[in-house]
Amino acid sequence: MPQTKYIFVTGGVTSSLGKGIISASLAKLLQARGYNVTIQKLDPYINVDPGTLNPYEHGECYVTEDGAETDLDLGHYERFLDVPTSQANNVTTGRIYQSVINKERRGDYLGKTVQVIPHITDEIKRMIQLLGSKNKYDIVITEIGGTVGDIESLPYIESVRQLKWELGADNALYIHLTLVPYLAASGELKTKPTQHSVKVLLENGIQPDILVLRTEHELNSDLRRKVALFCNVDLDSVIQSIDVSTIYEVPVLMQKEKLDLTVLRKLKLPVNENIDLESWNKFLIRLKNPKHKVSIALVGKYVELPDAYKSINEAFIHAGAINDCKVDLHLIHSEDIIESNLAEILQGIQGILVAPGFGDRGIEGKILAIKYARENNIPFLGICLGLQCAVVEFARNVLGYDKAHSTEMERKTPYPVIDLMEEQKGISEKGGTMRLGSYACKIKKKSKVYAAYKSELINERHRHRYEFNNTYLDEFEKAGMIATGINPDNNLVEILEIPKHKWFVGVQFHPEYRSTVINPHPIFVDFIKASLE
Ligand code: GLN
């Protein structure tokens, strides 16, 4: 069986250069040429996973099918490749140390001093090769978080240095991303930061094979030659990554720069001349030439940071494109909403999404926005906490249970319409203990969601502790809010709808995690369709 090839992606000069997007774009091109590719993210922080991180710190926490709470870059990988990732695709320093310390306690290293080299680096190498080990993938792209030179990323850099040496030069490749800043005063692009960043890599024993230079302006051939010469790389291995209006254009730009061909040549892999990017390009054409526009409000409490709702944002882009429509997303802070400004804030809005979240900050604003959507027949989508707020709103304003609430917000509420799940009751640890990952849901045929999915059995990803309290289900259904999706194994309510309303859907799961360029999520597609009408 052919050996899995490894590509290691590092970044220098600054963070946020788009390593994740470059990795995903390269993977897309290799996939389009017939290779089986996956992408892995190594994160240098000590948290075992980002599940315990506030979205302000690290953006959205992305949940995989197998229930791993992961870095948001995994969302990009899935959206670009349309192939699910798993826990093995995201490894943090915390996870590495946890595993090494567990082994030490078990006595696996008995007699030895446990050290960063070789024990931590061996564990990192093992985690990298885990993905390739079953020969499931032809190519594994491993993105190292952070910036070279950081103390935290040193063990990772050392591990991939060793790994290429062990695997052989044809089986591994280093791609390094840097920034070429533009100095407006002198009108010049500067390569010095790139040279310095490559020097840092060289000090750690790594000679990059390919450099990807992020820039605001075109790099001319003189500048490329200069970088090649000073950084000791081939001229065709100096790749320009110029700013673009949408991340979905980056694969096409990387194709123009022949990044995929250079990679395949260096890894001594055959080149399939037929590159299949047809549906990708069709998506791009629709994305860039919308015929309609729709204004959607995203009501949440982390709206200051666009990355906090990354997957929702992207799901709207996919769903908009397929509806030939530009989605104008209005980020509305739920704490800003009060009864008296509601109509003003939501003026001109054609659809309202209430976001997932935790804790009671801004909760009343969310409930007010839902009331407005329900009473004014404005399409509404509630996701996770968004659904739970819709339940509270309905209980208070339709059933007349004034003090109804979720026990997450009000432990002693007389009407606990949303309550802690039975299996969550004894749990006190916070990390990785929610109801996580993919669960089945059976859908009622006469429903908006059936019209969207066109299927009676679906699987969707979860991340929550609370659920709809089934004691109240009869009352809700008699008053017009119907459970149209139920978990067939444990009867938990997964979807609630108001059939009399134009389009009012609340889902306990997170549809946004499953939306990809090639497969926009049906719930988002129909929500946009309903909002457009
Ligand atoms: N806080 C709610 C719960 O734990 C909702 C979680 C979410 O929106 N992801 O059930």
Residues whose N, C-alpha, C, O or C-beta is under 5 A from the ligand:
A	BS01	LIG	P356 G357 F358 G359 I383 C384 L385 R463 H464 R465 Y466
